[in-house]
Structure formats: structure tokens, C-alpha cells
Amino acid sequence: MYIGLDMGGTHTDAVIINNKTVVAEAKVPTNHKNFSSSIEQALTQLFFTSKISSSLVTRITFGSTLAINAIVQNKQSPVGLLLGSGPGINPNWFTIGEHSFLTSAKLDHRGIEINPLQRGPLQTCINEWKKNGINTFACVSKFSIRNPKHENDMELVIQKIFEHYTTPVISKGHMLSGSLNFPRRITTAYWNAAVWNIHNKFITSIELVLKKFSINAPTFLLKADGGSIPLALSRSIPIEAIHSGPSASIMGLIALYPTSETCLLLDIGGTTTDISIIVKGKPILSTSGLIIQKKPTLIRALASYSIPLGGDSLVNIQLMDGIPHIKVGPLREGPAMAFDGEHPTFLDCLNILGYAQVGNITKSYDGISLLSKKYNIIPQDIAQSVVYSAQQQLQEGISHLLNEINSKPIHTIEALLENHNVQPTLCIVTGGPASSIKPLLNTILNLPIITPTKYTLVTNAIGAALTKPTAVLELYANTERQVCLVPSLNTQYPIPNSYSLKEACHDASNILKKYLQDITNTTTSPIIDIIEAQEFSTLDMVGKKGKDIRVVCQVRPELEFSLN
């Protein structure tokens, strides 16, 4: 018996699934001041409706759009970014945020130290940031996956400065991915730190509620790639949660509507709309990894694109040269006025124009009328301008994702597809405002549009409930130095100089299998895919030959089953 719970910016959705059937569902408002209350309300509804004892739950998986919503609305934590360099590109070209510092630390491409970390200048910088209230840090050294010493040294300096203060948040690049690519590692570590606080607040809320309900079942978090990881483990890698909402939507729709078609999927929430594509019924992996604010990371993710448009997105009117310009979003400041909110929203405009008839429609009119008087514009004209703005954002978002997918090779979770031109033959729209949005989509899409009537409000929770635990692992071997590294596990062991690519693939698969069994506390033997295996001959300065070997393997993201 599985529970799935997805906490969005507007609502928290939950389901209980037993024998391939949804036996209970719940939808409650998300309380941003008290996440625990929303989770508790949702679970209370589930157990009351189903009459099922919490002791019968065998797994509970959580998804959340809180992190992506914070980023979209620019509400993430400020981060102090500390960098170490090496041969090649200037790290300053890839800094993010307002606070960055390039240290003296340098490694070469083999991970051998060129310059040590000078602590004095670093301490001065951190102390200055500390005065400005910064206690969240990202430490990234070039080639740290081959030698994490400098990132670990930076961490020690931070910990020393904060030893009598609030424990700082420290995100280290080598712990997040074993893949090479310095700019992406910077982006990955930065955003891992930036969403740390909101994600850990969410996890703490979950743990408090589960204890109250005496739920002892294994708990997981849905990841960006459509798999899941143990909830406790996600505390240190919250960047995996940034995409868990969109992934929940994709996996949920596949569970509900198995298809062999190429489909455009739209999940319209209160704060954001998630746009995604499935090809022949299979999710697509982003070739650029998880992309945040147009910058790629090293985190595997299903291809999707989120826009700051939802039912609760604020009506935004700005005067430019005395002329009012009307659009919708990106901010959300609570529910629509139709549901006792304080500011007019997209949903209120849909009510006025007749696309929706929900909540207190009189309050929707009252809210738009206030703007009408302030800017001397007819209420219907304001609402229509908001609808045009929404249509434009949807059209641009869909075009952006399709162009991104069609400009590169497609990797589904099962195979590489070449010589492709993805053109959806069907659009599936889900989420609270789905039926109201359908007429707006008819004018911008030349596709059949389906708005499911069953479980449309809890699709994300279904996706979370049915997703299997997964993991990815990178292994590096250098036969000249006779060392093998698994950076993301902080693991290193000796190898003979005769070590081969075949042995590396065997080791990587076994290490990944054991890792997944350890973190899930099971003896399951998952199917492991080798998704990359490379071997390069090397020659050192004195003519000694060797090999550089790289292997990447995965436990494929899958659903437990589709629903009846």
C-alpha cells in the first residue's frame, strides 16, 4: 500500500493506492508558515476516507514544487560562492549571485595541487559575508572530483568561523555529481545551497507529522529524473527536489494514461505551469541536465519547462510612459479573490470572462473592478489582457521546450533516439484550472486536447506514490596512479595497472547495486544500465603509459505499475 504526497505552492495533494487503485485522495491548501499542518490535514483526510490504518502503509513518497516555486519567485536563500581554479577557463565567468570569491586554491586536470588554499583572504571574505547575514555557502574547486581536498579545506574554514553561531549550510561540488564540467558543477552547488533551507524545512515538517501518525514505512523523495531517493538522504542534496514537482506530474500522467503517442503535457497549478513531452509514451531526459534560470547543472532531470503562470498568479499592471501594461505573474501572493484572497489573480479573470465559474465570482468582479477604477480600464478589458498574456506565456513555453528537445539527440529513460523531429499528436492538460484553460489552448495549439476528469487534481501525488527508488553513479579509474574513484560516494580504492574497462563496468554496477540496497534497506536486485563507458590512453611526462576510464551507470526510473 503506497502513499504519495505532493506539496505545491498553492495546494498539497495526497493519495493512497492499493491493488493498482486509488482508494483515497485529498487536496488541502498549502500553509507556507506551517508545512506540517498541510501534511497533517492531507493524511488525516486520506485515513478518514479510506478507513485504512496507518500501520498498513508500506511506502510513502513525497514530491514538492516548493523549491522551484522559490526560484521562480526569487525567494531562495542568498549564497556565498567559493571557487578554486585550475588550468583553462576563468571561474569568474561562471559565478552566480551577488556573493562570490575566487580563492588561491588550484588543481591540475589530474587532481594534483598547484596552489594550496590561502586561509587569510578566505577568512576575511567569509567574515564580511557573515556580517551581512549570509550563512549558506557553495564550495567548488575545479577537478574536485579527482581531488576534493580544496573543497574540504574551504568547508573547514567556514565551520571554524561559525563554530559559535548558527550551523552554516555548506554545499560541496564533488558530493553532488561525479561528472566533469566545472561551470555546471558551480551551478549545481550554488542552487543546492540556495534551496537547502526551504527543502529541509519541508523534510522536518514531514518527519514531525509521520511521527504523530506513527507511520514507520520507508519514506522517499521524488527526484528530478523520475526516480526517488530516501527522504533523509535528500537533506544534503535538495537540488534533486527542484524538479520533483514536474517529474511527479509526468510520472503521474503516464501511470494514469499509458500511451504510445507523443504527447504534450501541461500541469497547471496555482503558482506555476509545468510543460513536458513524452515520446512514444516514454519520458525524455534533458540532455543539459536540470536547467535553472537558463544554466545547466549536473543533475539528471526529465525534460520539462516551468513558467510562472498559475491560477493564483497576480494580475500585474505597470505604467510605462503613463500607459498601463497588463500581464499576469510571475508572483503569487495567496489565493484568488474568489477564494478569499487579497489580490486579483488569473483565476479571477477567468471567472469574469466565463471560462471558469469557481469560488465567489462576485469577489472576482470586485477585485478586478478596483483595478478598473485605479487605471480607468473596463474590467473585461483587464481580464482579456491577462488572458492574452497567459496565452503568450504558454505558447512561448511550449515552443521553448520543443526547440530545446529538437535541437539535440533525445535520451528517453530507456534509449537514445536519433534523427528525430518531435511533434506532439495529443495534448493532455491536468491541474485545478485545466478545464478552464482548455478553450485558451484551442487558439494556440493545433492538437486534440484532453482534460481528464478523473484524478486530475491529484496527478502529482499519484506519480510520487508509484515511482521506484533509483540512483546514478560515476566511476573514474586511473591505471597510472592505480586508483579508482566514486566521487559522489566519497569512495576511493586501489586498482592494478592492468585494470580494464570491463572490470570498471562490473565494479560500478556492483557498487551502485549495493548503494541502492543500503539506502533503501532492501535486498532488491535492480536492473542497472551502463549509460556511458569510455577508456582513453595516457602518457605521463616520463613516458609511462596508462588509461583513464570513466563509467556511468543508472538504476532506470520506473513506475511500480500503471493504475487500473
QUICOR-V448982 format. One record per backbone hydrogen bond with DSSP energy under -0.5 kcal/mol. NH is the residue of the N-H (numbers start at 1). CO is the residue of the C=O. E is the energy in kcal/mol with one decimal. If there is no record, write none. Layout:
nh = <NH	NH>
co = <CO	CO>
e = <E	E>
This chain:
nh = <2	3	4	5	6	7	8	8	12	13	13	14	15	16	17	18	21	23	23	24	26	28	30	31	32	34	37	38	39	40	41	42	43	44	45	46	47	48	49	50	51	56	57	58	59	60	61	62	63	65	66	69	70	71	72	73	74	75	77	80	81	81	82	82	83	84	85	87	91	93	94	95	100	101	103	103	106	107	108	111	114	115	118	119	122	123	124	125	126	127	128	129	130	131	132	132	133	134	135	137	138	139	140	140	142	144	146	147	152	153	154	155	156	157	158	159	160	161	162	163	165	169	170	171	172	173	175	176	177	185	186	187	188	189	190	191	192	193	194	195	196	199	200	201	202	203	204	205	206	207	208	209	210	211	212	213	214	215	216	218	220	221	222	223	226	228	229	231	234	235	236	237	240	241	242	244	245	247	248	249	250	251	252	253	254	255	256	257	263	263	264	265	265	266	267	268	268	269	269	273	274	275	275	276	277	278	279	280	281	282	284	285	286	289	290	292	292	295	297	297	300	302	303	305	307	309	311	312	313	314	315	316	317	318	320	320	323	324	325	326	327	329	333	339	340	341	343	346	347	349	350	351	352	353	354	354	355	356	360	361	363	364	365	366	367	368	369	370	371	372	373	374	375	376	377	381	382	383	384	385	386	387	388	389	390	391	392	393	394	395	396	397	398	399	400	401	402	403	404	405	406	407	408	410	411	412	412	413	417	418	425	426	427	428	429	429	430	431	433	434	437	438	440	441	442	443	443	444	445	447	448	450	452	455	458	462	463	464	465	466	467	467	468	470	473	475	476	477	478	479	482	483	484	485	486	489	490	491	493	495	499	504	505	506	507	508	509	510	511	512	513	514	515	516	517	518	519	520	521	522	526	529	531	531	532	534	536	538	540	543	546	548	549	549	550	551	552	553	554	555	556	556	560	563	564>
co = <17	59	15	61	13	63	6	11	28	6	11	26	4	24	2	21	18	16	21	16	14	12	10	29	30	31	34	34	35	36	37	38	39	40	41	42	43	44	45	46	47	53	54	1	1	218	3	220	5	7	7	65	66	67	68	69	71	70	194	136	79	99	80	138	101	140	105	107	89	90	91	92	98	81	83	101	115	85	112	108	106	106	116	117	118	119	120	121	122	123	124	125	126	127	128	129	130	129	133	169	80	171	82	138	84	141	143	143	148	149	150	151	152	153	154	155	156	157	158	160	162	135	168	137	170	139	172	173	173	181	182	183	184	185	186	187	188	189	190	191	193	195	196	197	198	199	200	201	202	203	204	205	206	207	208	209	211	210	214	58	60	229	62	227	223	468	221	219	230	232	233	234	237	238	239	241	64	243	244	245	246	247	248	249	250	251	252	253	261	278	426	263	276	428	274	266	430	267	272	307	267	273	305	265	303	263	282	278	261	279	277	411	301	286	299	290	295	292	288	290	298	224	284	275	273	307	269	270	310	331	344	327	315	325	318	323	320	322	318	324	316	314	312	336	337	336	335	313	311	345	346	347	348	349	350	351	350	350	338	359	360	360	361	362	363	364	365	366	367	368	369	370	371	372	372	378	378	379	380	381	382	383	384	385	386	387	388	389	390	391	392	393	394	395	396	397	398	399	400	401	402	403	405	417	285	410	415	283	410	416	262	262	448	264	427	450	266	456	268	431	433	434	437	437	438	439	440	441	441	445	425	427	450	453	455	458	459	460	461	462	463	464	558	228	553	551	485	549	483	547	478	478	493	476	491	486	487	486	484	482	496	500	501	502	503	504	505	506	507	508	509	510	511	512	513	514	515	516	517	517	524	554	529	552	552	550	548	546	544	540	538	536	477	547	534	475	532	473	529	471	527	554	466	255	20>
e = <-2.4	-2.3	-1.9	-2.3	-2.8	-2.5	-0.7	-2.7	-3.4	-2.8	-0.5	-2.3	-2.2	-2.2	-3.0	-2.6	-1.0	-2.4	-0.7	-1.1	-2.5	-2.4	-2.6	-0.6	-0.8	-1.0	-0.7	-1.0	-2.2	-2.9	-2.4	-2.2	-2.5	-2.6	-2.3	-2.1	-2.6	-2.3	-2.7	-2.6	-1.5	-1.8	-1.3	-2.8	-1.2	-2.2	-2.5	-2.8	-2.7	-2.4	-0.6	-2.7	-2.1	-1.9	-2.8	-2.0	-1.5	-4.0	-2.3	-2.8	-0.7	-2.7	-0.6	-3.2	-2.5	-2.3	-2.4	-0.5	-0.5	-1.9	-2.1	-0.8	-0.5	-2.4	-2.9	-0.7	-2.3	-1.8	-2.5	-2.2	-2.8	-1.3	-0.5	-0.7	-0.9	-2.9	-2.1	-2.0	-2.6	-2.5	-1.8	-2.3	-2.7	-1.8	-1.0	-0.6	-1.8	-2.2	-0.6	-3.0	-2.3	-3.1	-2.7	-0.5	-1.5	-1.7	-1.7	-0.7	-2.4	-2.5	-2.3	-1.9	-1.9	-1.8	-2.2	-2.6	-2.1	-1.9	-1.9	-1.0	-2.2	-2.6	-0.5	-2.4	-0.5	-2.3	-1.2	-1.6	-1.0	-2.1	-2.2	-2.1	-2.6	-2.6	-2.4	-2.3	-2.0	-1.8	-2.3	-1.7	-1.1	-2.2	-2.7	-2.0	-1.6	-2.3	-2.5	-1.9	-2.1	-2.6	-2.1	-1.9	-2.8	-1.9	-1.6	-2.0	-0.9	-2.5	-0.7	-0.6	-2.3	-3.3	-3.1	-3.4	-1.3	-0.7	-2.1	-2.2	-1.4	-1.2	-1.1	-0.5	-1.9	-2.0	-1.2	-1.3	-0.9	-2.1	-2.3	-1.9	-2.2	-2.7	-2.3	-2.3	-2.0	-2.0	-2.0	-2.9	-0.7	-1.8	-2.9	-0.5	-3.2	-2.6	-2.4	-0.6	-2.7	-0.7	-2.5	-2.2	-2.4	-0.5	-2.7	-2.4	-0.7	-2.1	-2.6	-0.6	-1.6	-1.9	-0.8	-4.1	-3.2	-1.3	-3.1	-0.5	-2.6	-1.6	-0.5	-1.6	-0.5	-2.6	-3.5	-2.6	-2.3	-2.5	-2.2	-2.0	-1.8	-2.8	-2.2	-3.0	-0.6	-2.2	-0.5	-2.6	-1.6	-0.5	-3.0	-0.5	-2.5	-3.1	-0.5	-1.6	-1.8	-2.0	-0.5	-1.9	-2.6	-1.7	-2.1	-2.0	-2.0	-2.0	-0.6	-0.8	-1.4	-1.8	-2.8	-1.1	-0.5	-1.3	-2.1	-2.4	-2.3	-2.2	-2.5	-1.6	-1.2	-2.1	-2.4	-1.9	-2.4	-1.3	-1.3	-0.7	-1.9	-2.5	-2.6	-2.2	-2.1	-2.1	-2.4	-2.2	-2.4	-2.7	-2.4	-2.3	-2.5	-2.7	-2.6	-2.4	-2.6	-2.3	-2.4	-2.1	-2.4	-2.6	-2.2	-2.5	-2.7	-1.0	-1.0	-1.9	-0.7	-0.6	-2.8	-1.2	-3.3	-0.5	-2.9	-0.8	-2.4	-2.8	-0.5	-3.0	-2.9	-1.2	-0.6	-1.7	-2.0	-1.5	-0.9	-1.8	-1.7	-0.6	-0.6	-1.4	-2.2	-0.6	-0.5	-3.2	-0.5	-0.5	-1.4	-1.9	-2.3	-2.3	-2.3	-1.7	-0.7	-0.8	-2.6	-2.4	-2.4	-2.9	-2.9	-2.4	-2.7	-2.4	-1.0	-1.9	-2.5	-3.5	-2.8	-1.3	-1.7	-2.0	-2.2	-1.1	-1.7	-2.0	-2.4	-2.0	-2.8	-2.9	-2.2	-2.1	-2.9	-2.5	-2.4	-2.5	-2.6	-2.6	-2.1	-2.5	-2.6	-1.8	-1.0	-1.5	-0.8	-2.7	-0.9	-1.9	-1.6	-2.9	-2.7	-2.6	-2.2	-1.8	-1.8	-2.9	-2.8	-0.5	-2.5	-2.4	-2.8	-2.4	-2.5	-2.5	-0.9	-0.7	-2.9	-1.8	-2.8>
